[in-house]
Amino acid sequence: MYPVSKEYQKAISESSRSFFWTGAITTKAGKKYTFGNKDIVKGSGYISRQCSGSSEIELGSVYAAELGISLFSDIDRYSLEDASITLSFHLKAGDETYEEVPMGIFYIAEANRKIKTLELKAYDAMLNLDKNFDKGLSSAFPYDFLSLLSKACHVELAQTKEEIEALTNGTELLGIYQENDIETWRDFLYYLAQALGCFSTIDREGKLRLIPYEITDNKTVDSRHRFSSTFSDFVTRYTAVSSTNKKTDIAEYYSVKPDDGLTMNLGVNPLLQFGLEEKRKRIINNILSAVTVVNYVPFDSDTIGDPALDLGDVIKFTGGHADETKRSAITSIETKINGKQKIKCVGKNPRLAGAKSKNDKNIAGLQSSMTENKLSIYTYVNALKINAGSEKTSIINIEFASGDETNAEFHAEVILDVRSNAVNRRADAETTIEIGEESKVISIPVNWTDDGKTILKAYYVLDGKEVEQFHPSETWFSGKHLLNLYYPIIEMKANELHTFEVLIELTDGTATIEPQNAMATISGQGLGAQERWDGRITVDEEIKMVELSGLPTNRIHDKAVAAFITPKKTGITQPVDSIRMTGLMVPEFYDNISFFVPIVRDVVETADKDKMEYRRTYVEDDKQFQLRKEYSLSGGDSIVMDMGRAVSLTVNTEPFQELTEIRILPFETAPFVNKHKVKADRLGTNHYTKLAAGNLVLVTDYKEKLTGTVEELDKGMVAVFDPGFDKFDEIEILEVRNG
């Protein structure tokens, strides 16, 4: 029942009440439309919820709530795709004070436009669970399973880990039997809620909640608040449960004494198949304890209504033909907007079930457990986050059984978020500075931090023994990486239980594996579930280093001497005398022997140059292998002379047998200045320089006679001249004369 104040409880039980309804529609784009009582078409709105079928109480039900309403609104119906709608009930609970009761969050599935109204039909977030189930899941605790479901279907959990563990079997480790009919997460939730002795629903805040059946009543409804009601003349109660064991294909029967009630059929629950026989009995007996709480009188009643009521609430009816000593639980509730509320409790008559034989309940299954030629696959997916570092950390652990002498293969893919340790680096940057004739070398230290490399090493442990000859290794920088693992498991004996574990350790870094990011399989023929427990219990406990101080220690001295040992020959010797054979005739043998010299031809192709070793500096390999004849060198050292500067380049002729020619190609040198002074009249002039007043100056006035060429155009001829303007920085006046 939704938590309300005492003032609300008092006001809702009065003969008259003051209330109104409000709601809001929020589109996918975030636009919000609010509406109130005046916007709701009279008699059109309803909210329907249920946790059982139409005839009997169920465990594990995953029904979705439905909302239907018609509004006087001009909202564009096409904008309501994936939109959400909320409704709230407001009751006057004090002096001009209205208390709000939210009715839930729904998502619009249909929007039909009429002339003046908009018809809407919406469902809660239970439909989000109709997504493909992750077949890679193997085993986990109930809260871990629910956390994976919440992440995969984007549905928030309403209960904490402690609240889930407080439920029936909430702390049991559950495994998924691989041969199952689970297709969606909604199917999986059905089996999980059944194992926890609950039913599933989406609460008023849009969160997933698992609710067990209770016996303590939450509310009393007297005859003044009932328009009509029908009560059964029997009490629905359960004293036994039936669950099919896939290993034996038998529907096992668990009951309490006296066994005179109904039997809850759990069917073939994939979460109740693995483990020891004692564990299966314990889990199912816990479910039986949760089922025996059911002691309800089925009813069907139309009431004034209390929107604060929820599924599973236990009701006590008084007045009229109701039995005040009995209790009933709400399994179906339909609330009309501004109208009545219909509540219902379903159930079967135990007297009819008593006619059945108990032997009929122990039926044999129809499926065989395993065939020799059937390929079986064991899967593993991590349910929790894994942090790995320098110590060996287990990331995969699979338990499987070999039903026959067979081989299997292990495959795994793991996504790791690696964080490498930073590496401090240092280098000296050097440069040369020339000041006059002096050169100085300046060195500057440079320090920086760089991303290091993380080395990952994997270890395989088969049946508790480490595989020593094979350790996969990877070297990574920081970031996300994919680790692929493979190992063949050969020569397994029949009817044995095996474990395969993968551990990793990292050097110079750490790694994180998020939930569902480590996926592994073991596949092979002749694999099956184990029949008997081998008595092995694996327990891991991390103990921190214990420092011992104040303990006296004694020194122990020893001496080791290394020496060569001469092996002694051992054996048996027996001399044998020669045996003379006489009287034997030896015929003559003839044979012809001919000799020939094979001619071996080997073709060396340049296409195989990457396979050969040779000095590519001296050998050309473009078209054929031949010695290189031309070489080019550059560089050299600058030499200061009396007048000007020269470049000295030394050619090493030692690798060559003969040097036939040296050509110096044109090159450019940087401008230079020295301390020598040369008079202008001692310098030679050319076409562009002249002496004027003892100075060497540039010629500024030229008269040139140019000879051009005649070129042909599309229409006519043209004379082309080259004035040589590239030799001048600037041309101020240009005068052209013909002739």
N, C-alpha and C positions, 0 to 999 in steps of 0.2 A: 504494500500500500504506500502511495506517495506520502511522504511526511508532511503533515499539515498541523496547524495550531489548534489549541483547544477551542478557541473561538470558532474556527471553521467547523470542527466536529459538532459543536453545539448548534451552529446555524444550519448545517446540512440535515440535522435530525428534526428540525422544526417542521410544522405543518405547512408553512409558507416560507419562501425564500426569494431573495433579490439577486439576480445574476445576469451576466451577459457574456458573449463570446467575442473573441478577437482572433485575428490571424495575420499572417504575412507570407508573401510569395517573394522569393529571392531568385533572380535569374542567374544563369551561368556567368553572365557578364558582371554580376554584382548589383544590379538594379533591384530595388526593393519596392514592393507594392503591399500596402497594409489594407485590411478590410475589417469591418465590424458586423454587428448584428443586422444592420439595415442593408448590408451588401449580400447577405446570405439568403438564397431563395428558400422560402419556408418549406420545411419537411424534406429538404434535399440532402442535408449533411449527415454523415455517419462515420464512426470509427469502429472497426471490427478487429478483434484479436482472439486467438485461441492457442492452446498448448496441447490439445489432444484431438483425436478424431471425433466422429459423431456417435460412437458406441462405447468406447472404453478408454480408460486412462492410459497414457503412453509415457514412456521414458525416452529422452533424447530428442523430442520433437523440435523442429526448426521451422515453424510456421511464420510467415511474414504477415505483418499487420497491414490492413487496407483502409484507406480514407477515400470517401467520395463526397463531393460537394459541388453545388452550382452557385455561381456568383453573378451579381449584376455588375459586370465589368467589361471594359473595352480593351483589355490587355490583348496584344497580338499573340495568338495561340502558338505561332511559330517561334516566338522568343522564349517559350516555356520548356523547350527541350533541355533535359537534365536540370530543370529548376527544382528548388526545394520549397515546401510549404509547411508552415507550423500553425498550430491551433492552441488557444489557451482559454481556460474556463475561469471566470472571475466571479467570486461569491462574496456578497456583503457579509462580513464576519464581525463587524463592530460598528461603531458610530461613524457612518460615512466612509468606512474603510473596506476596501475590496481586496480579498486574497486571491492570488493567481495560482492556478494549477495547470502547468504545461501538459499537453496531450501527446507530444512527440514530434519528431522530425520525419517528414515523408518526402519522397521524390516522385515528381509527376511522371506518370507513364502514358496517360492519355489526356488530351485537351481537345474538346469538341466545341465549336462555336455555333451558337444559335443567334437569333436576331438580336436579343437583348441580354442573353446570359452566356456564361462560359462554364461548361461542364468539365470537371476535373476528376481524375482518378489517380491515386498515388499510393505507393507502398514504401515501407520503411527500408532500412539499410540491410535487411536480411537477404535481399536480392543481390547485394554485392558479393555474396559468398558463392554465387553460381559461376565460379571461375574454375578452370582446370586445376585439379589437385596436383601437387608436386609429388610425383611417384618416387622421387629419390629419398624421401624421408624414411627413416627406419625406426628409431626409438628415441624417446625423450620423456620428460616429466610433463604432466598436464599443462602447467603454466607455460612451459617452453613451447609446446604445441600451439597453445592459444596465441602466444606472442608471434609465432610464424604466420598463423592465420591472420592476425591483425595487420601485419606488415604486407602480406600478399593481397588482402582484400580491402585494405584501407578502411577498416572498421576498428574504432577504438574500444578497448576493454573497459568495462565498468568496474571490475574487481581487481584488487591488488594480488600480488603473489601470495601473501599470507591468507587472504580470503579464499583463493582457489585451493590452497593446500588444506584449508579447514573443511573442505567438502569431502564427501565419501570418495576414498581412493585418491585423494588429492596429492598425496606424496608418493604414490606408486610409480615406478618406472614402467612405462607402457611401450610395447613394440608393435609395429604394424606388420601383420601377416601379408606377404606379397601377393598371394592369390586372393584378391578381394574384388568387390564391385564398387569401390570408391572411384568416382569420376570427378566430382567437384569438391571444393572446400566445404560446401553445405552438407554433402554426404558424410565427409569426415567428421564434421561437428556433431552430426547425429550420433555416430558411434562413440565419440569422446564424451558427449553429455550423458549418454546411456551408461558408460563406464563410471561416471561420476554420480550417478543416481539423480540426475537433474533433467530439466527441459531448458531450451534456449529461447531467448527473446531479445528484442531490441528495446531498451528502456526509453524513457521520455526524453533523454538527452542524446539519443541516437547512438548509444553504446551497447555493446554486446554483453549480456548478463546471463549467467547460469543460475537457475532457481531450483532448489529442492522442494519437495512436498513437505508441508508442516501439519501439525495437529492443533496448535494453539490458535484460537479464533482471533481475527483482527477487527471484526465489526459485527454488530447486531442489527438485524433488519426486522422490524416488527410489521404487523399487518397493516399499519397506517401507511407505510411506504410501498406496499405491494398492490399492483393492480390485479394481477393474476399470478398463480403459482401452482406447480404440480410437483409432488414429492413421491419418490418411490417407497415401496413397503419393505425394502431390503437395504442393507449396508454393504457397499463395495469394499472388500478388504482382500489383501493378498497374503498368502502364507507360503508361497513357493515361487521359484524362478526356474526357467529352463534355458540352457545355453548350449549350442552345438559346438563340440570340440572337433576341430578340423583334423587333428592328428588321428583320432579314433573314429571320426565320422559318426559320433553318437551324441544325441541330445542329452546332456547331463542334467540331472534333476536335483535341486537343492531346496530344502523346506525347513520349516519350524514345526514344533509340536504345540498343539494339535494341528495337523495339516488338513484343515477343513475349509480353506478359502480358495481364492482364485490363484492361477499360475501366470506369472508375467513371463512371456516368451521373449527372450533377448535375441533369438535367431543366431546367425553366425557373425559375431562381432570380431572384426580383424584385430582389435586391440586386446582381446582376451585369449589369444592363442599361444603366445610365447611364454617362456619361463617354466619353472618347476610346477608339478601338479599341486604342490602345497600353495604356491603363489596364486595359481588360478582359483583354487578353492577359496583362498582368503579374499580375493577381489570380488568373486561372485557372492560370497556370503555377506560382504559389506554392502553390495547392491541389494541383497535380500533384506538387510536391516533397514535400508532406506525405503524399500517398497512396503514393508510391513507397517510403516507409519500411516499409509493410506487406509483410512477408516471413515469413508464419506458416504452420505446419503445422496444419491443422484437427484437433481431437481432441475426445474425450468421455470424462471420467474421473470415477469415484467415489473420493474420498480420505477419509482420516481427518479432514482439514480444518484450515484455519487461518483463523479469523474475521477476521484482520487483512488478508486479501486484498481487493482492490478491482477494479472493472471497469477493463480496460485494462492491468493488470499483466502483464508478460511473464514466462512460466514456462519453465524448462528442465527437461526430464524426463530422468532417468537410470535405468539398469537395465531389465531385461526387454527388450521389443522396441522401446523408445524410441530415437530417434536423438539422441545427445547434442550433435550439431553444429547442430541446428535449434532454433528458438524458436517459441513460441506465445503469443498474447495472450488473456486471458480476456474473452470477449464475453458470457458468461452464467454466473451463479454462484447456486447455491441452497444455503443453509446450513440444515441441520436442527438444531433445538434438542436438545442431548444426543444427536446422531446424526451421520450422515455429511455430507459436503459434496460437491456435484456441480458441477464446473467444466467449461466448454465453450468451444471456439473454432470458429466457423463460417467457411466459405470455399468458393469455387468453384475448379474445375480450369482452369488457364490453357490447357491443351491443347485443351479443348472450345471455348474462346472463339476460338482461333486459326483455327477453320474458317470463321469469319465474314469477309466481305469488308470491307475498310476503307471502301469506297464506300457500304456499307449504313449506316455510322455517320453519314454526312453526309446526314441525312434533312431534307426540307423541312417547315416548320411548316404548320399548317392555319389559323392566324388571320391576318387582315389587320391591318395596323398602324393604319389610320385611314380613316374615311369622312368625306365632306364634311358630312353632316347629323348627325354624332355630337357630342354635347355632351361636351367634355373639361373636366376640373377639375384644376388644379394646386393642391396644398395645401402649407402651411407650418406647422410647430409648433416653437417654440424648445425646444431640448434642454438648454440651460444657462441659468443665472440671469443676468439682465441688470440692470445698475445704470445709471441715467440721471441726469443732472444738468444743469449749465448748458451743457455742450458737446453738440454734436449726436451722438447715439448711434443706431446702426443697430439696429432691433428686428425688422425683417422683410426678408427678401431671397429673392425667388423668381425662378428662371430658367425660361423657357418658350419655346416655339417656335410660330410661326404657319405651318401647312402650306398655307394659302390666304389670300387677301385677306379679312380678317375683322375683327370687333370683339370685345372681351372686357370683362369687369367684374372689378374688384378689390373684395373685401370682407374685412374683418378686425375682430376683437374682441380687445382686450387688457385683461387685469386688472392694474392697477397698485396697488401699496401706496405711497401718497404720504406724505411727511414734509415738511410746510411749515416754513419758518423761523419761529421765534418773533418776535413783534413787541412791543417795549417801548412801553407806553402811559402817559400821564401826564395828570392832570386836577386842577383845584383845586376842592375842596369848600368852599362858603361857607354861612354861617349868620348870623343876626342875633340878638343878645342884648340885651334891654332891662333896664337897671338904673336904676330910677326914671324920670326923664324922658329919660335918655340911651340911645341905641341904638348898639351897636357891631357891626361886621361882622367876623367871624372867618373866615379862609381857611386851609385845611389842604391841602397837596399830597398827592395820592394817586398811587402808581406801581404798575403791575401788568404782567404778561406775558400776552399773548394769542396764540392760534394764528393764524398768518398765512395768506395765500392764495398758492397756487402756480399759476403760469400755464404751461400746456403748449402747445407749438406743434409741429405735425407737418409734415414735408416729404416730398414724393413725388419720387423720382428714377427716371425711365424711361429705360432704355438709357444710363445715365450722365449724363443731363441733368436738372437739377432743374426741376420744374413750378413756375413762378414765380407764376402767377395764382391759385393755390389753396393755402391753408395752413390746415387745420383747427386750431382752438384751443379749449382748455377752461380753466376756472378752478376750482380745487378747494381745499378744506380738507384737513387730514390725514386719512388713512383709505384704504380700498380703493375704487377707482373702476373703471368699465368704459368703455373708449375704443372707440367705433365709428368705423370708417373705410370710405370708399367712394370709388372713382375709376373712371370709364369710360375704357377704352383703345380708341381708335378708329383706323380707317384703317391697320391693320397690313398690310404687304405679305406676299406668299407666300414661304415657305421662308426665314424669317429667325429668328434667335435673339434673344430679348429678355430683359432683366432689369428687375425692378421692386423698388425698395427703399424702405423707410419709415424715416425718421430723426425723432427727437424731441429737443427741448431744453426744459428747465424753468427757469423764473425763480422765485427765492425758494423753492427747495425741491428735494428729490430724490425719486426713485421707484425701486422695485424690481419686476422682473417675474420671478416664479418660473418654473421649467421647466413647459412645457405650458400656460402662461397667455397666450401670444401665438399666436393661430390666425388663419390667413389663407388665402384661396382666390382663384385667378384662373380664371374659367370662360368658356367661349365655344365656338362651333362652328368646326371647322377647325383646332383646335390639335393639335399632335403633338410627339413628341420630335425634337430636332434631329438632322440627318443628318451635318453636318460641323461641326467646331470652327472658330469664326471668328477664332481667333488671339488672343483677348483673355484676359489673365490679370489678375485683380483682387487686389491686395496692399494690405493696410492695415498701417501701422506708426506707432506713436505715438512721437514724438521730443520729449523734454523741451527746455525753453528753454536755449539755450547762451549763457552770458554772456561777452561779449568785453570785456576791459579792457586799458588801455594802448595802444589804437589811436588815433593822432592823427586828428582830424576837421577838415575845412576848412569854413568858412562859405560858403554860396553865396547871393548876393543877386540878386534879380530884381525887375522892376517890371511890373505889369499895369495897363493903362489901358482903361477901359470907354468905349465911344463908340457912338452910334447910327449905323447905316448906312442911308442912304436908298436904297431899291430903285430900280433903273432899269427903266423900262418897255421891253419889247422886243416887237416884233410887226410885222405887215405891214398897211399901210392902202392902200386903193384907193378913190378917189372914183367914184361911180356917178351919172350924170346921170338926171334924171327921164325917164320914158318916157311920151309922150303917146299915148293910145289914142283913136282917133276911128272913127266909123262903127259903133259898137256900140249896139244898142237895149237900153234898160233898161226892163223892164216895171214896172208899179206893184204894190206889195205892201200888203196890208191885214191888220191884226190887231187883236184886242180885248184890252185889258188891264183886269183888274178887281182891286181892292184889297180886302182884308179884314183886320180886326184880330183876331189870335188871342187868345183868352181863356185865360190860363194859370192854373190853380189848383194850389196846392201845399198839402198838408196836413202840418202839423208835429205829430208824435205824441211823447208822452212816452216811448214805448218806445225812441226814438232819442236819448235824452238823453245817453247815453255818447259819442255821436259829435259832440256840440255843445259849444261853448265859451260859457259864461256864468257870472255870479257867483251861485252857489247860495245865498249869504248873503241876497240880496235877491229871489230868484225861487223860488217854490214849484213843484215838479215831480211831486207825488204823482199827481194825476189830470189836471191840465192846467197849462200854463205861465201863471202870473199873479204879479203883484208881491206880496211878502209884506207884510202890514199890521201884524202884531204882532211885537214884538221884546222880548227880555228881557235885562237887564243885571244883573250882580252884582259885588260887590267894593266898592271905594271906599277912601278914606283916613280914618283916625280923627282927630277934631279935639277938643282939650281946651277946655271952656267953663268959665265961672265956677261953674256948678253942674251937674256931670255931664259927659257926653261925647257927641259926635255923630259921625255918619259922613257924609262928603261924597262924592257920586258925580256925576261930570260926564257928561252925555249929549251926544254929538256929533250935532248935527242937520244937519250940512252935506250928507250924502248924501240927505236927505229933502226933498221939496218942501213938505210941511206936517206939523206935529206936532199931532194933535187931542186926545190924552189921555195923561196919565201916572198910573199907579197904583203905589202903594208897597205891596208885599205884606208880611205880617207877617214879622218876622225876629228873631233872638235875638242878643244881644251878650254878650260876656264880662264878668264882674264887674270893677269897677275901683275904685280908691282914689285920692283926690287929697288935697291938703294943706289944703283948705278945711274949716273946722269950722262946723257949723250946729246951733243949739240946737234941742232937741226940741220946744219949744212953737211953733217956727216951721215945723215940718213938719206937714203935714195928716195926719189920721187917716182910716181907713176901717173897714169892717165887721170887720176882723181885727186892728186895732191900737187902742191907747188910751194916754193920758198918765197916768202914775202917779208921783208924787213927782218931777215934772220930767223923767221919762224916758219914752221911747217904747217900750212893751212890747207883746207879742202877747196877744190875748185868748185865754184858756184855757177859758172856760165859755160855751157857746152854748146858746140855746134857739131852736129853729127849728120852725115849723109848715110841714110839707111836704104838698103835694097830689100824690097819685099817680094812677095810671091803672089801670083794670081790664082784665085780659087773660084770655082764655079758654084753659083747659087741656083735655086729653082728657076729664077728669072734673072738672067744677067750674070755679070762677072764682078768680082770684088778683089782689091789689092790688100794684102795682109802684111803689116810691118811689126817687128818686135823692137820697141824703143828701149828695152832693158830697164824698165822702171823698178824692177825688183832690187836694183843695186842702190837705190836712193831711199832715204827715210821720208822725204817730202818733196813734191813738185809744186812750185808756186806759179810759174808762168810757162806755158808750152806754146811755141809758135811753129806751125807746120807750113812748109813751102813746097810747091810741086816743082820738080825739075832739079 
